[in-house]
Amino acid sequence: MGTGVIVTNVHVVATCTKETLDSISTANKHVKFSRIIADGNRDLALLVPVDNLTNGLELAAKDRPEPGTEVTTWGYPFLYNGASPLFSLGYVAGYRNEIKNNQTVKHIVVNGAFNHGNSGGPLLVARSNEVIGIVVLTYNFYPPEIQNIIDDLQTHIAGFRYSVTRPDGSKQSLSDGQLAAIVLNEFYQKTQVMIGEAIAGSELRAMIKEHASELPATSALTKK
C-alpha cells in the first residue's frame, strides 16, 4: 500500500509470527517484518516491514463503484506457486454488511473467478492502480445433501486405516471414509467459483487510522 505497509487477511497469516513471516518484494528480495497488526472482526492484517517499502498501491478515496463496474485482482489460485501472481477479472455485483462481534464490516460482492488463493489480494477497478477492497472469501455452492454426506464421512472412524503424513511431518491414522472426505473437500476447495467478496477499502482506511501511531510516520493514507 501507499503506506509502505503490506495488507492481507488475518486468516492468511494466522499461524505466523513476525519472526516466521516472510515475503518476496517485486524486486525479488525477502521482506522481514517488525510488527503484525491484526483485526479479527474485519479479517485484516497490517504487516509493518523492517525496511520501508516504496512503489505500493494507493487506497482509493471511494470504494462503492456502481454494480457492473469491471474489477480485477491478482493472486495464487489453484495451488499455483509461480513467482508472479495470476490475474482475475470480475464485476461488482453488489454490497453486503457482515456482522461480527457486534461490529458491522462492509463487503463488496464480486461476480468473478476468485478462489481461496486470492485471499488477501487487492481488489482494483479495472485499468486503475487504486485499491477499493481486499479479497476475503469465495462462495462454493455445495448442495446441502452433499455437504451432509461429507460431514458423515468425516465422523466415520471404522473401516480400513491409512497412515498419512501431515505438512509438519506428524503421522495421522485415517479410515477410508475420512480419507474420502478429505479428498472431496480438497476438490471442493480448489474448484473455481464465480462469486467472491472483498472487504471494502473504507474498512482498511479506518483500521489504518486506528493504528496510525504504530505505522510508519510517512504514511500517506493516515493523512487523508
Rosetta blueprint (number, residue, H / E / L):
1 M L
2 G L
3 T L
4 G L
5 V L
6 I E
7 V E
8 T E
9 N L
10 V H
11 H H
12 V H
13 V H
14 A L
15 T L
16 C L
17 T L
18 K L
19 E L
20 T L
21 L L
22 D L
23 S E
24 I E
25 S L
26 T L
27 A L
28 N L
29 K L
30 H E
31 V E
32 K L
33 F E
34 S E
35 R E
36 I E
37 I E
38 A E
39 D E
40 G L
41 N L
42 R L
43 D L
44 L E
45 A E
46 L E
47 L E
48 V E
49 P E
50 V L
51 D L
52 N L
53 L L
54 T L
55 N L
56 G L
57 L L
58 E E
59 L E
60 A L
61 A L
62 K L
63 D L
64 R L
65 P L
66 E L
67 P L
68 G L
69 T L
70 E E
71 V E
72 T E
73 T E
74 W E
75 G E
76 Y L
77 P L
78 F L
79 L L
80 Y L
81 N L
82 G L
83 A L
84 S L
85 P L
86 L E
87 F E
88 S E
89 L E
90 G E
91 Y E
92 V E
93 A E
94 G E
95 Y E
96 R E
97 N E
98 E E
99 I E
100 K E
101 N L
102 N L
103 Q E
104 T E
105 V E
106 K E
107 H E
108 I E
109 V E
110 V E
111 N E
112 G E
113 A L
114 F L
115 N L
116 H H
117 G H
118 N H
119 S L
120 G L
121 G L
122 P E
123 L E
124 L E
125 V E
126 A L
127 R L
128 S L
129 N L
130 E E
131 V E
132 I E
133 G E
134 I E
135 V E
136 V E
137 L E
138 T E
139 Y L
140 N L
141 F L
142 Y L
143 P L
144 P H
145 E H
146 I H
147 Q H
148 N H
149 I H
150 I H
151 D H
152 D H
153 L H
154 Q H
155 T L
156 H L
157 I L
158 A L
159 G L
160 F L
161 R E
162 Y E
163 S E
164 V E
165 T E
166 R L
167 P L
168 D L
169 G L
170 S L
171 K E
172 Q E
173 S E
174 L E
175 S E
176 D H
177 G H
178 Q H
179 L H
180 A H
181 A H
182 I H
183 V H
184 L H
185 N H
186 E H
187 F H
188 Y H
189 Q H
190 K H
191 T L
192 Q L
193 V L
194 M L
195 I E
196 G E
197 E E
198 A E
199 I E
200 A E
201 G H
202 S H
203 E H
204 L H
205 R H
206 A H
207 M H
208 I H
209 K H
210 E H
211 H L
212 A H
213 S H
214 E H
215 L L
216 P L
217 A L
218 T L
219 S L
220 A L
221 L H
222 T H
223 K H
224 K L
